[in-house]
């Protein structure tokens, strides 16, 4: 059972990146998916989540309107499309999957069952 995050890199302010989170050993279909990030010297924070049934998405205020979380069931992969990136988006980004059903669980990093290893996103000119 594994989650593999990829797609990070160096991008200029205003640019875009698309992160991928591929699952192996289990199906993502019935799992809530969360993206979290951790900047140097800061605690890990919630970025975005997709409800277990795929009907709802949630975002932290600072990324609303810029980031989009989505799932491709055929590829067993979840994505985080990040547009209009800002230097303050610089962090290591982690994906997580959990059998969660409530908003309070989606936005907390405590209840997820599986975590990817993280991918570095650096926004700098």
Secondary structure by P-SEA (a helix, b strand, c coil): cbbbbcbbbbbcccbbbbbbbbbcccccccbbbbbbbbcccccccccccccccccbbbbcccccccbbbbbcccccbbbbbbcccccccccbbbbbbccccccccccccccccccccbbbbbbcc
